[in-house]
Amino acid sequence: MTDSPPPPKAPLNPWSIWIPIIIAALGLVVCYNWLISLQQKEHERQKAAAAGQPSRPPIMTRLTDDLELVERSGKTVHLAELKGKILVAAWVFTRCSRGCSAVTAQMKKLHDEFADHPEIHFLSFTLDTEDTPEILSKFASNFGITGSERWWFLNGDKTKVRNYMTRQFGFRPVEEIPEKDRLGPDDKYMHDLRIAVVDHQGHVRRLEDLQNQDPATAKFWEEQIRKDLRWLIDHRDGKVQ
């Protein structure tokens, strides 16, 4: 019995060769354009730095939820009321002995320096439920902050406020100080002393460490937060960058 001849081979489809080549070529074009874009952005950043102009602050996270709070005036407020504002926010604790006063003093300087910019709003969140509106008002008055509509001193539900500060702003969680390690009877909490800067679309741009123990580092952050605020002011009406 003779073997039957093998069936003829199907003709090679030229697209089976060209399609992978075309896909690879498009991938190279996309990659090339992406690299060129990165180089242009880096060139612009270096050019701005050489000219002494503030560079774009990074996007860290975003404020997505509203939060109901009580302001030092006794008025109930919502963070949603500040939509479209540039925010400068920090923890505060009126009986704090570990840096709250220094943070508030730094914010007061910024508040005064940017007094001509009503689009910037300042927020001080207390982590202590015992800080009543009256106590917060007195605390603010000690720093010469009396009738400013651009600065809220806030208290609210303990769990909700602390969760918001850590999950939305990105602050480190509050730590309870053991009694044996306290500097005094009111020294109950260890908390993040950085200042958050948030753009007009709710993006947390940076947590600025103005209270760093190294003087040179603290000085760097004092300058950086001012550069970031100027950049956000200049780009407030534009798209997120």
MODELLER restraints for C-alpha pairs under 7 A, 6 or more apart:
rsr = mdl.restraints
at = mdl.atoms
rsr.add(forms.Gaussian(group=physical.xy_distance, feature=features.Distance(at['CA:45:A'], at['CA:55:A']), mean=6.13, stdev=0.5))
rsr.add(forms.Gaussian(group=physical.xy_distance, feature=features.Distance(at['CA:48:A'], at['CA:54:A']), mean=6.81, stdev=0.5))
rsr.add(forms.Gaussian(group=physical.xy_distance, feature=features.Distance(at['CA:48:A'], at['CA:55:A']), mean=6.57, stdev=0.5))
rsr.add(forms.Gaussian(group=physical.xy_distance, feature=features.Distance(at['CA:49:A'], at['CA:55:A']), mean=6.83, stdev=0.5))
rsr.add(forms.Gaussian(group=physical.xy_distance, feature=features.Distance(at['CA:54:A'], at['CA:227:A']), mean=5.03, stdev=0.5))
rsr.add(forms.Gaussian(group=physical.xy_distance, feature=features.Distance(at['CA:54:A'], at['CA:228:A']), mean=6.66, stdev=0.5))
rsr.add(forms.Gaussian(group=physical.xy_distance, feature=features.Distance(at['CA:54:A'], at['CA:231:A']), mean=5.88, stdev=0.5))
rsr.add(forms.Gaussian(group=physical.xy_distance, feature=features.Distance(at['CA:55:A'], at['CA:231:A']), mean=6.96, stdev=0.5))
rsr.add(forms.Gaussian(group=physical.xy_distance, feature=features.Distance(at['CA:56:A'], at['CA:231:A']), mean=6.72, stdev=0.5))
rsr.add(forms.Gaussian(group=physical.xy_distance, feature=features.Distance(at['CA:57:A'], at['CA:205:A']), mean=5.80, stdev=0.5))
rsr.add(forms.Gaussian(group=physical.xy_distance, feature=features.Distance(at['CA:57:A'], at['CA:206:A']), mean=6.97, stdev=0.5))
rsr.add(forms.Gaussian(group=physical.xy_distance, feature=features.Distance(at['CA:57:A'], at['CA:228:A']), mean=6.12, stdev=0.5))
rsr.add(forms.Gaussian(group=physical.xy_distance, feature=features.Distance(at['CA:58:A'], at['CA:205:A']), mean=5.33, stdev=0.5))
rsr.add(forms.Gaussian(group=physical.xy_distance, feature=features.Distance(at['CA:58:A'], at['CA:206:A']), mean=6.81, stdev=0.5))
rsr.add(forms.Gaussian(group=physical.xy_distance, feature=features.Distance(at['CA:59:A'], at['CA:203:A']), mean=6.17, stdev=0.5))
rsr.add(forms.Gaussian(group=physical.xy_distance, feature=features.Distance(at['CA:59:A'], at['CA:204:A']), mean=6.05, stdev=0.5))
rsr.add(forms.Gaussian(group=physical.xy_distance, feature=features.Distance(at['CA:59:A'], at['CA:205:A']), mean=4.63, stdev=0.5))
rsr.add(forms.Gaussian(group=physical.xy_distance, feature=features.Distance(at['CA:60:A'], at['CA:204:A']), mean=5.52, stdev=0.5))
rsr.add(forms.Gaussian(group=physical.xy_distance, feature=features.Distance(at['CA:60:A'], at['CA:205:A']), mean=5.57, stdev=0.5))
rsr.add(forms.Gaussian(group=physical.xy_distance, feature=features.Distance(at['CA:60:A'], at['CA:206:A']), mean=6.65, stdev=0.5))
rsr.add(forms.Gaussian(group=physical.xy_distance, feature=features.Distance(at['CA:61:A'], at['CA:203:A']), mean=5.81, stdev=0.5))
rsr.add(forms.Gaussian(group=physical.xy_distance, feature=features.Distance(at['CA:61:A'], at['CA:204:A']), mean=5.22, stdev=0.5))
rsr.add(forms.Gaussian(group=physical.xy_distance, feature=features.Distance(at['CA:62:A'], at['CA:168:A']), mean=6.42, stdev=0.5))
rsr.add(forms.Gaussian(group=physical.xy_distance, feature=features.Distance(at['CA:62:A'], at['CA:202:A']), mean=5.48, stdev=0.5))
rsr.add(forms.Gaussian(group=physical.xy_distance, feature=features.Distance(at['CA:62:A'], at['CA:203:A']), mean=4.21, stdev=0.5))
rsr.add(forms.Gaussian(group=physical.xy_distance, feature=features.Distance(at['CA:62:A'], at['CA:204:A']), mean=5.41, stdev=0.5))
rsr.add(forms.Gaussian(group=physical.xy_distance, feature=features.Distance(at['CA:63:A'], at['CA:168:A']), mean=5.26, stdev=0.5))
rsr.add(forms.Gaussian(group=physical.xy_distance, feature=features.Distance(at['CA:63:A'], at['CA:169:A']), mean=6.77, stdev=0.5))
rsr.add(forms.Gaussian(group=physical.xy_distance, feature=features.Distance(at['CA:63:A'], at['CA:202:A']), mean=5.15, stdev=0.5))
rsr.add(forms.Gaussian(group=physical.xy_distance, feature=features.Distance(at['CA:63:A'], at['CA:203:A']), mean=6.34, stdev=0.5))
rsr.add(forms.Gaussian(group=physical.xy_distance, feature=features.Distance(at['CA:66:A'], at['CA:78:A']), mean=6.55, stdev=0.5))
rsr.add(forms.Gaussian(group=physical.xy_distance, feature=features.Distance(at['CA:66:A'], at['CA:79:A']), mean=5.60, stdev=0.5))
rsr.add(forms.Gaussian(group=physical.xy_distance, feature=features.Distance(at['CA:66:A'], at['CA:80:A']), mean=5.46, stdev=0.5))
rsr.add(forms.Gaussian(group=physical.xy_distance, feature=features.Distance(at['CA:67:A'], at['CA:78:A']), mean=5.54, stdev=0.5))
rsr.add(forms.Gaussian(group=physical.xy_distance, feature=features.Distance(at['CA:67:A'], at['CA:79:A']), mean=5.60, stdev=0.5))
rsr.add(forms.Gaussian(group=physical.xy_distance, feature=features.Distance(at['CA:68:A'], at['CA:77:A']), mean=5.89, stdev=0.5))
rsr.add(forms.Gaussian(group=physical.xy_distance, feature=features.Distance(at['CA:68:A'], at['CA:78:A']), mean=4.63, stdev=0.5))
rsr.add(forms.Gaussian(group=physical.xy_distance, feature=features.Distance(at['CA:68:A'], at['CA:79:A']), mean=6.90, stdev=0.5))
rsr.add(forms.Gaussian(group=physical.xy_distance, feature=features.Distance(at['CA:69:A'], at['CA:76:A']), mean=5.74, stdev=0.5))
rsr.add(forms.Gaussian(group=physical.xy_distance, feature=features.Distance(at['CA:69:A'], at['CA:77:A']), mean=5.39, stdev=0.5))
rsr.add(forms.Gaussian(group=physical.xy_distance, feature=features.Distance(at['CA:69:A'], at['CA:78:A']), mean=6.16, stdev=0.5))
rsr.add(forms.Gaussian(group=physical.xy_distance, feature=features.Distance(at['CA:69:A'], at['CA:154:A']), mean=6.17, stdev=0.5))
rsr.add(forms.Gaussian(group=physical.xy_distance, feature=features.Distance(at['CA:69:A'], at['CA:155:A']), mean=5.72, stdev=0.5))
rsr.add(forms.Gaussian(group=physical.xy_distance, feature=features.Distance(at['CA:69:A'], at['CA:156:A']), mean=4.79, stdev=0.5))
rsr.add(forms.Gaussian(group=physical.xy_distance, feature=features.Distance(at['CA:70:A'], at['CA:76:A']), mean=4.54, stdev=0.5))
rsr.add(forms.Gaussian(group=physical.xy_distance, feature=features.Distance(at['CA:70:A'], at['CA:77:A']), mean=6.01, stdev=0.5))
rsr.add(forms.Gaussian(group=physical.xy_distance, feature=features.Distance(at['CA:70:A'], at['CA:154:A']), mean=5.60, stdev=0.5))
rsr.add(forms.Gaussian(group=physical.xy_distance, feature=features.Distance(at['CA:70:A'], at['CA:155:A']), mean=5.37, stdev=0.5))
rsr.add(forms.Gaussian(group=physical.xy_distance, feature=features.Distance(at['CA:70:A'], at['CA:156:A']), mean=6.00, stdev=0.5))
rsr.add(forms.Gaussian(group=physical.xy_distance, feature=features.Distance(at['CA:71:A'], at['CA:77:A']), mean=6.66, stdev=0.5))
rsr.add(forms.Gaussian(group=physical.xy_distance, feature=features.Distance(at['CA:71:A'], at['CA:133:A']), mean=6.43, stdev=0.5))
rsr.add(forms.Gaussian(group=physical.xy_distance, feature=features.Distance(at['CA:71:A'], at['CA:152:A']), mean=6.07, stdev=0.5))
rsr.add(forms.Gaussian(group=physical.xy_distance, feature=features.Distance(at['CA:71:A'], at['CA:153:A']), mean=5.52, stdev=0.5))
rsr.add(forms.Gaussian(group=physical.xy_distance, feature=features.Distance(at['CA:71:A'], at['CA:154:A']), mean=4.66, stdev=0.5))
rsr.add(forms.Gaussian(group=physical.xy_distance, feature=features.Distance(at['CA:71:A'], at['CA:155:A']), mean=6.64, stdev=0.5))
rsr.add(forms.Gaussian(group=physical.xy_distance, feature=features.Distance(at['CA:72:A'], at['CA:133:A']), mean=3.97, stdev=0.5))
rsr.add(forms.Gaussian(group=physical.xy_distance, feature=features.Distance(at['CA:72:A'], at['CA:134:A']), mean=6.45, stdev=0.5))
rsr.add(forms.Gaussian(group=physical.xy_distance, feature=features.Distance(at['CA:72:A'], at['CA:136:A']), mean=5.53, stdev=0.5))
rsr.add(forms.Gaussian(group=physical.xy_distance, feature=features.Distance(at['CA:72:A'], at['CA:137:A']), mean=5.21, stdev=0.5))
rsr.add(forms.Gaussian(group=physical.xy_distance, feature=features.Distance(at['CA:72:A'], at['CA:153:A']), mean=5.46, stdev=0.5))
rsr.add(forms.Gaussian(group=physical.xy_distance, feature=features.Distance(at['CA:72:A'], at['CA:154:A']), mean=6.34, stdev=0.5))
rsr.add(forms.Gaussian(group=physical.xy_distance, feature=features.Distance(at['CA:73:A'], at['CA:133:A']), mean=6.21, stdev=0.5))
rsr.add(forms.Gaussian(group=physical.xy_distance, feature=features.Distance(at['CA:74:A'], at['CA:133:A']), mean=5.64, stdev=0.5))
rsr.add(forms.Gaussian(group=physical.xy_distance, feature=features.Distance(at['CA:84:A'], at['CA:200:A']), mean=4.47, stdev=0.5))
rsr.add(forms.Gaussian(group=physical.xy_distance, feature=features.Distance(at['CA:84:A'], at['CA:201:A']), mean=6.02, stdev=0.5))
rsr.add(forms.Gaussian(group=physical.xy_distance, feature=features.Distance(at['CA:85:A'], at['CA:119:A']), mean=5.20, stdev=0.5))
rsr.add(forms.Gaussian(group=physical.xy_distance, feature=features.Distance(at['CA:85:A'], at['CA:120:A']), mean=5.86, stdev=0.5))
rsr.add(forms.Gaussian(group=physical.xy_distance, feature=features.Distance(at['CA:85:A'], at['CA:121:A']), mean=6.43, stdev=0.5))
rsr.add(forms.Gaussian(group=physical.xy_distance, feature=features.Distance(at['CA:85:A'], at['CA:200:A']), mean=4.80, stdev=0.5))
rsr.add(forms.Gaussian(group=physical.xy_distance, feature=features.Distance(at['CA:86:A'], at['CA:119:A']), mean=6.01, stdev=0.5))
rsr.add(forms.Gaussian(group=physical.xy_distance, feature=features.Distance(at['CA:86:A'], at['CA:120:A']), mean=4.65, stdev=0.5))
rsr.add(forms.Gaussian(group=physical.xy_distance, feature=features.Distance(at['CA:86:A'], at['CA:121:A']), mean=6.09, stdev=0.5))
rsr.add(forms.Gaussian(group=physical.xy_distance, feature=features.Distance(at['CA:86:A'], at['CA:198:A']), mean=5.64, stdev=0.5))
rsr.add(forms.Gaussian(group=physical.xy_distance, feature=features.Distance(at['CA:86:A'], at['CA:199:A']), mean=4.79, stdev=0.5))
rsr.add(forms.Gaussian(group=physical.xy_distance, feature=features.Distance(at['CA:86:A'], at['CA:200:A']), mean=4.79, stdev=0.5))
rsr.add(forms.Gaussian(group=physical.xy_distance, feature=features.Distance(at['CA:87:A'], at['CA:120:A']), mean=5.80, stdev=0.5))
rsr.add(forms.Gaussian(group=physical.xy_distance, feature=features.Distance(at['CA:87:A'], at['CA:121:A']), mean=4.99, stdev=0.5))
rsr.add(forms.Gaussian(group=physical.xy_distance, feature=features.Distance(at['CA:87:A'], at['CA:122:A']), mean=5.83, stdev=0.5))
rsr.add(forms.Gaussian(group=physical.xy_distance, feature=features.Distance(at['CA:87:A'], at['CA:197:A']), mean=5.74, stdev=0.5))
rsr.add(forms.Gaussian(group=physical.xy_distance, feature=features.Distance(at['CA:87:A'], at['CA:198:A']), mean=4.88, stdev=0.5))
rsr.add(forms.Gaussian(group=physical.xy_distance, feature=features.Distance(at['CA:87:A'], at['CA:199:A']), mean=6.60, stdev=0.5))
rsr.add(forms.Gaussian(group=physical.xy_distance, feature=features.Distance(at['CA:88:A'], at['CA:121:A']), mean=6.29, stdev=0.5))
rsr.add(forms.Gaussian(group=physical.xy_distance, feature=features.Distance(at['CA:88:A'], at['CA:122:A']), mean=4.79, stdev=0.5))
rsr.add(forms.Gaussian(group=physical.xy_distance, feature=features.Distance(at['CA:88:A'], at['CA:123:A']), mean=6.11, stdev=0.5))
rsr.add(forms.Gaussian(group=physical.xy_distance, feature=features.Distance(at['CA:88:A'], at['CA:195:A']), mean=6.74, stdev=0.5))
rsr.add(forms.Gaussian(group=physical.xy_distance, feature=features.Distance(at['CA:88:A'], at['CA:196:A']), mean=5.65, stdev=0.5))
rsr.add(forms.Gaussian(group=physical.xy_distance, feature=features.Distance(at['CA:88:A'], at['CA:197:A']), mean=4.86, stdev=0.5))
rsr.add(forms.Gaussian(group=physical.xy_distance, feature=features.Distance(at['CA:88:A'], at['CA:198:A']), mean=6.54, stdev=0.5))
rsr.add(forms.Gaussian(group=physical.xy_distance, feature=features.Distance(at['CA:89:A'], at['CA:122:A']), mean=5.85, stdev=0.5))
rsr.add(forms.Gaussian(group=physical.xy_distance, feature=features.Distance(at['CA:89:A'], at['CA:123:A']), mean=4.53, stdev=0.5))
rsr.add(forms.Gaussian(group=physical.xy_distance, feature=features.Distance(at['CA:89:A'], at['CA:124:A']), mean=5.85, stdev=0.5))
rsr.add(forms.Gaussian(group=physical.xy_distance, feature=features.Distance(at['CA:89:A'], at['CA:195:A']), mean=5.69, stdev=0.5))
rsr.add(forms.Gaussian(group=physical.xy_distance, feature=features.Distance(at['CA:89:A'], at['CA:196:A']), mean=5.06, stdev=0.5))
rsr.add(forms.Gaussian(group=physical.xy_distance, feature=features.Distance(at['CA:89:A'], at['CA:197:A']), mean=6.66, stdev=0.5))
rsr.add(forms.Gaussian(group=physical.xy_distance, feature=features.Distance(at['CA:90:A'], at['CA:123:A']), mean=6.49, stdev=0.5))
rsr.add(forms.Gaussian(group=physical.xy_distance, feature=features.Distance(at['CA:90:A'], at['CA:124:A']), mean=5.23, stdev=0.5))
rsr.add(forms.Gaussian(group=physical.xy_distance, feature=features.Distance(at['CA:90:A'], at['CA:125:A']), mean=6.30, stdev=0.5))
rsr.add(forms.Gaussian(group=physical.xy_distance, feature=features.Distance(at['CA:90:A'], at['CA:194:A']), mean=6.67, stdev=0.5))
rsr.add(forms.Gaussian(group=physical.xy_distance, feature=features.Distance(at['CA:90:A'], at['CA:195:A']), mean=4.98, stdev=0.5))
rsr.add(forms.Gaussian(group=physical.xy_distance, feature=features.Distance(at['CA:90:A'], at['CA:196:A']), mean=6.29, stdev=0.5))
rsr.add(forms.Gaussian(group=physical.xy_distance, feature=features.Distance(at['CA:91:A'], at['CA:124:A']), mean=5.69, stdev=0.5))
rsr.add(forms.Gaussian(group=physical.xy_distance, feature=features.Distance(at['CA:91:A'], at['CA:125:A']), mean=4.91, stdev=0.5))
rsr.add(forms.Gaussian(group=physical.xy_distance, feature=features.Distance(at['CA:91:A'], at['CA:126:A']), mean=5.77, stdev=0.5))
rsr.add(forms.Gaussian(group=physical.xy_distance, feature=features.Distance(at['CA:91:A'], at['CA:127:A']), mean=6.83, stdev=0.5))
rsr.add(forms.Gaussian(group=physical.xy_distance, feature=features.Distance(at['CA:91:A'], at['CA:193:A']), mean=6.84, stdev=0.5))
rsr.add(forms.Gaussian(group=physical.xy_distance, feature=features.Distance(at['CA:92:A'], at['CA:100:A']), mean=5.49, stdev=0.5))
rsr.add(forms.Gaussian(group=physical.xy_distance, feature=features.Distance(at['CA:92:A'], at['CA:124:A']), mean=5.85, stdev=0.5))
rsr.add(forms.Gaussian(group=physical.xy_distance, feature=features.Distance(at['CA:92:A'], at['CA:125:A']), mean=5.66, stdev=0.5))
rsr.add(forms.Gaussian(group=physical.xy_distance, feature=features.Distance(at['CA:92:A'], at['CA:126:A']), mean=4.64, stdev=0.5))
rsr.add(forms.Gaussian(group=physical.xy_distance, feature=features.Distance(at['CA:92:A'], at['CA:127:A']), mean=6.66, stdev=0.5))
rsr.add(forms.Gaussian(group=physical.xy_distance, feature=features.Distance(at['CA:93:A'], at['CA:100:A']), mean=6.37, stdev=0.5))
rsr.add(forms.Gaussian(group=physical.xy_distance, feature=features.Distance(at['CA:93:A'], at['CA:126:A']), mean=5.22, stdev=0.5))
rsr.add(forms.Gaussian(group=physical.xy_distance, feature=features.Distance(at['CA:93:A'], at['CA:127:A']), mean=6.14, stdev=0.5))
rsr.add(forms.Gaussian(group=physical.xy_distance, feature=features.Distance(at['CA:93:A'], at['CA:128:A']), mean=6.20, stdev=0.5))
rsr.add(forms.Gaussian(group=physical.xy_distance, feature=features.Distance(at['CA:94:A'], at['CA:131:A']), mean=6.91, stdev=0.5))
rsr.add(forms.Gaussian(group=physical.xy_distance, feature=features.Distance(at['CA:94:A'], at['CA:139:A']), mean=6.34, stdev=0.5))
rsr.add(forms.Gaussian(group=physical.xy_distance, feature=features.Distance(at['CA:95:A'], at['CA:186:A']), mean=6.15, stdev=0.5))
rsr.add(forms.Gaussian(group=physical.xy_distance, feature=features.Distance(at['CA:96:A'], at['CA:187:A']), mean=6.27, stdev=0.5))
rsr.add(forms.Gaussian(group=physical.xy_distance, feature=features.Distance(at['CA:97:A'], at['CA:187:A']), mean=6.39, stdev=0.5))
rsr.add(forms.Gaussian(group=physical.xy_distance, feature=features.Distance(at['CA:99:A'], at['CA:193:A']), mean=6.96, stdev=0.5))
rsr.add(forms.Gaussian(group=physical.xy_distance, feature=features.Distance(at['CA:103:A'], at['CA:193:A']), mean=6.78, stdev=0.5))
rsr.add(forms.Gaussian(group=physical.xy_distance, feature=features.Distance(at['CA:121:A'], at['CA:150:A']), mean=4.87, stdev=0.5))
rsr.add(forms.Gaussian(group=physical.xy_distance, feature=features.Distance(at['CA:121:A'], at['CA:151:A']), mean=5.93, stdev=0.5))
rsr.add(forms.Gaussian(group=physical.xy_distance, feature=features.Distance(at['CA:122:A'], at['CA:150:A']), mean=5.95, stdev=0.5))
rsr.add(forms.Gaussian(group=physical.xy_distance, feature=features.Distance(at['CA:122:A'], at['CA:151:A']), mean=4.39, stdev=0.5))
rsr.add(forms.Gaussian(group=physical.xy_distance, feature=features.Distance(at['CA:122:A'], at['CA:152:A']), mean=6.28, stdev=0.5))
rsr.add(forms.Gaussian(group=physical.xy_distance, feature=features.Distance(at['CA:123:A'], at['CA:151:A']), mean=5.69, stdev=0.5))
rsr.add(forms.Gaussian(group=physical.xy_distance, feature=features.Distance(at['CA:123:A'], at['CA:152:A']), mean=5.00, stdev=0.5))
rsr.add(forms.Gaussian(group=physical.xy_distance, feature=features.Distance(at['CA:123:A'], at['CA:153:A']), mean=6.12, stdev=0.5))
rsr.add(forms.Gaussian(group=physical.xy_distance, feature=features.Distance(at['CA:124:A'], at['CA:152:A']), mean=6.24, stdev=0.5))
rsr.add(forms.Gaussian(group=physical.xy_distance, feature=features.Distance(at['CA:124:A'], at['CA:153:A']), mean=4.78, stdev=0.5))
rsr.add(forms.Gaussian(group=physical.xy_distance, feature=features.Distance(at['CA:124:A'], at['CA:154:A']), mean=6.06, stdev=0.5))
rsr.add(forms.Gaussian(group=physical.xy_distance, feature=features.Distance(at['CA:125:A'], at['CA:153:A']), mean=6.10, stdev=0.5))
rsr.add(forms.Gaussian(group=physical.xy_distance, feature=features.Distance(at['CA:125:A'], at['CA:154:A']), mean=4.86, stdev=0.5))
rsr.add(forms.Gaussian(group=physical.xy_distance, feature=features.Distance(at['CA:125:A'], at['CA:155:A']), mean=6.13, stdev=0.5))
rsr.add(forms.Gaussian(group=physical.xy_distance, feature=features.Distance(at['CA:126:A'], at['CA:154:A']), mean=6.12, stdev=0.5))
rsr.add(forms.Gaussian(group=physical.xy_distance, feature=features.Distance(at['CA:126:A'], at['CA:155:A']), mean=5.57, stdev=0.5))
rsr.add(forms.Gaussian(group=physical.xy_distance, feature=features.Distance(at['CA:127:A'], at['CA:158:A']), mean=6.96, stdev=0.5))
rsr.add(forms.Gaussian(group=physical.xy_distance, feature=features.Distance(at['CA:129:A'], at['CA:155:A']), mean=6.90, stdev=0.5))
rsr.add(forms.Gaussian(group=physical.xy_distance, feature=features.Distance(at['CA:129:A'], at['CA:158:A']), mean=6.40, stdev=0.5))
rsr.add(forms.Gaussian(group=physical.xy_distance, feature=features.Distance(at['CA:136:A'], at['CA:153:A']), mean=6.43, stdev=0.5))
rsr.add(forms.Gaussian(group=physical.xy_distance, feature=features.Distance(at['CA:140:A'], at['CA:146:A']), mean=6.68, stdev=0.5))
rsr.add(forms.Gaussian(group=physical.xy_distance, feature=features.Distance(at['CA:165:A'], at['CA:171:A']), mean=5.78, stdev=0.5))
rsr.add(forms.Gaussian(group=physical.xy_distance, feature=features.Distance(at['CA:166:A'], at['CA:172:A']), mean=5.88, stdev=0.5))
rsr.add(forms.Gaussian(group=physical.xy_distance, feature=features.Distance(at['CA:166:A'], at['CA:173:A']), mean=5.93, stdev=0.5))
rsr.add(forms.Gaussian(group=physical.xy_distance, feature=features.Distance(at['CA:169:A'], at['CA:204:A']), mean=6.45, stdev=0.5))
rsr.add(forms.Gaussian(group=physical.xy_distance, feature=features.Distance(at['CA:171:A'], at['CA:192:A']), mean=6.20, stdev=0.5))
rsr.add(forms.Gaussian(group=physical.xy_distance, feature=features.Distance(at['CA:172:A'], at['CA:192:A']), mean=5.67, stdev=0.5))
rsr.add(forms.Gaussian(group=physical.xy_distance, feature=features.Distance(at['CA:173:A'], at['CA:191:A']), mean=6.82, stdev=0.5))
rsr.add(forms.Gaussian(group=physical.xy_distance, feature=features.Distance(at['CA:174:A'], at['CA:189:A']), mean=6.68, stdev=0.5))
rsr.add(forms.Gaussian(group=physical.xy_distance, feature=features.Distance(at['CA:174:A'], at['CA:190:A']), mean=5.89, stdev=0.5))
rsr.add(forms.Gaussian(group=physical.xy_distance, feature=features.Distance(at['CA:174:A'], at['CA:191:A']), mean=4.73, stdev=0.5))
rsr.add(forms.Gaussian(group=physical.xy_distance, feature=features.Distance(at['CA:175:A'], at['CA:189:A']), mean=5.70, stdev=0.5))
rsr.add(forms.Gaussian(group=physical.xy_distance, feature=features.Distance(at['CA:175:A'], at['CA:190:A']), mean=5.02, stdev=0.5))
rsr.add(forms.Gaussian(group=physical.xy_distance, feature=features.Distance(at['CA:175:A'], at['CA:191:A']), mean=6.33, stdev=0.5))
rsr.add(forms.Gaussian(group=physical.xy_distance, feature=features.Distance(at['CA:176:A'], at['CA:188:A']), mean=5.97, stdev=0.5))
rsr.add(forms.Gaussian(group=physical.xy_distance, feature=features.Distance(at['CA:176:A'], at['CA:189:A']), mean=4.82, stdev=0.5))
rsr.add(forms.Gaussian(group=physical.xy_distance, feature=features.Distance(at['CA:176:A'], at['CA:190:A']), mean=6.34, stdev=0.5))
rsr.add(forms.Gaussian(group=physical.xy_distance, feature=features.Distance(at['CA:177:A'], at['CA:188:A']), mean=5.25, stdev=0.5))
rsr.add(forms.Gaussian(group=physical.xy_distance, feature=features.Distance(at['CA:177:A'], at['CA:189:A']), mean=5.36, stdev=0.5))
rsr.add(forms.Gaussian(group=physical.xy_distance, feature=features.Distance(at['CA:177:A'], at['CA:190:A']), mean=6.37, stdev=0.5))
rsr.add(forms.Gaussian(group=physical.xy_distance, feature=features.Distance(at['CA:182:A'], at['CA:188:A']), mean=6.76, stdev=0.5))
rsr.add(forms.Gaussian(group=physical.xy_distance, feature=features.Distance(at['CA:193:A'], at['CA:211:A']), mean=6.60, stdev=0.5))
rsr.add(forms.Gaussian(group=physical.xy_distance, feature=features.Distance(at['CA:194:A'], at['CA:207:A']), mean=5.76, stdev=0.5))
rsr.add(forms.Gaussian(group=physical.xy_distance, feature=features.Distance(at['CA:194:A'], at['CA:208:A']), mean=5.27, stdev=0.5))
rsr.add(forms.Gaussian(group=physical.xy_distance, feature=features.Distance(at['CA:194:A'], at['CA:209:A']), mean=4.66, stdev=0.5))
rsr.add(forms.Gaussian(group=physical.xy_distance, feature=features.Distance(at['CA:194:A'], at['CA:210:A']), mean=6.49, stdev=0.5))
rsr.add(forms.Gaussian(group=physical.xy_distance, feature=features.Distance(at['CA:194:A'], at['CA:211:A']), mean=6.96, stdev=0.5))
rsr.add(forms.Gaussian(group=physical.xy_distance, feature=features.Distance(at['CA:195:A'], at['CA:207:A']), mean=5.40, stdev=0.5))
rsr.add(forms.Gaussian(group=physical.xy_distance, feature=features.Distance(at['CA:195:A'], at['CA:208:A']), mean=5.04, stdev=0.5))
rsr.add(forms.Gaussian(group=physical.xy_distance, feature=features.Distance(at['CA:195:A'], at['CA:209:A']), mean=6.66, stdev=0.5))
rsr.add(forms.Gaussian(group=physical.xy_distance, feature=features.Distance(at['CA:196:A'], at['CA:204:A']), mean=6.93, stdev=0.5))
rsr.add(forms.Gaussian(group=physical.xy_distance, feature=features.Distance(at['CA:196:A'], at['CA:206:A']), mean=5.88, stdev=0.5))
rsr.add(forms.Gaussian(group=physical.xy_distance, feature=features.Distance(at['CA:196:A'], at['CA:207:A']), mean=4.47, stdev=0.5))
rsr.add(forms.Gaussian(group=physical.xy_distance, feature=features.Distance(at['CA:196:A'], at['CA:208:A']), mean=6.25, stdev=0.5))
rsr.add(forms.Gaussian(group=physical.xy_distance, feature=features.Distance(at['CA:197:A'], at['CA:204:A']), mean=5.97, stdev=0.5))
rsr.add(forms.Gaussian(group=physical.xy_distance, feature=features.Distance(at['CA:197:A'], at['CA:205:A']), mean=5.69, stdev=0.5))
rsr.add(forms.Gaussian(group=physical.xy_distance, feature=features.Distance(at['CA:197:A'], at['CA:206:A']), mean=5.54, stdev=0.5))
rsr.add(forms.Gaussian(group=physical.xy_distance, feature=features.Distance(at['CA:197:A'], at['CA:207:A']), mean=6.49, stdev=0.5))
rsr.add(forms.Gaussian(group=physical.xy_distance, feature=features.Distance(at['CA:198:A'], at['CA:204:A']), mean=4.30, stdev=0.5))
rsr.add(forms.Gaussian(group=physical.xy_distance, feature=features.Distance(at['CA:198:A'], at['CA:205:A']), mean=5.51, stdev=0.5))
rsr.add(forms.Gaussian(group=physical.xy_distance, feature=features.Distance(at['CA:199:A'], at['CA:205:A']), mean=6.70, stdev=0.5))
rsr.add(forms.Gaussian(group=physical.xy_distance, feature=features.Distance(at['CA:199:A'], at['CA:232:A']), mean=6.35, stdev=0.5))
rsr.add(forms.Gaussian(group=physical.xy_distance, feature=features.Distance(at['CA:200:A'], at['CA:236:A']), mean=6.29, stdev=0.5))
rsr.add(forms.Gaussian(group=physical.xy_distance, feature=features.Distance(at['CA:208:A'], at['CA:221:A']), mean=5.89, stdev=0.5))
rsr.add(forms.Gaussian(group=physical.xy_distance, feature=features.Distance(at['CA:208:A'], at['CA:225:A']), mean=6.44, stdev=0.5))
rsr.add(forms.Gaussian(group=physical.xy_distance, feature=features.Distance(at['CA:209:A'], at['CA:218:A']), mean=6.52, stdev=0.5))
rsr.add(forms.Gaussian(group=physical.xy_distance, feature=features.Distance(at['CA:209:A'], at['CA:221:A']), mean=5.85, stdev=0.5))
rsr.add(forms.Gaussian(group=physical.xy_distance, feature=features.Distance(at['CA:210:A'], at['CA:218:A']), mean=4.76, stdev=0.5))
rsr.add(forms.Gaussian(group=physical.xy_distance, feature=features.Distance(at['CA:210:A'], at['CA:221:A']), mean=5.20, stdev=0.5))
rsr.add(forms.Gaussian(group=physical.xy_distance, feature=features.Distance(at['CA:210:A'], at['CA:222:A']), mean=5.63, stdev=0.5))
rsr.add(forms.Gaussian(group=physical.xy_distance, feature=features.Distance(at['CA:211:A'], at['CA:218:A']), mean=5.81, stdev=0.5))
rsr.add(forms.Gaussian(group=physical.xy_distance, feature=features.Distance(at['CA:212:A'], at['CA:218:A']), mean=4.96, stdev=0.5))
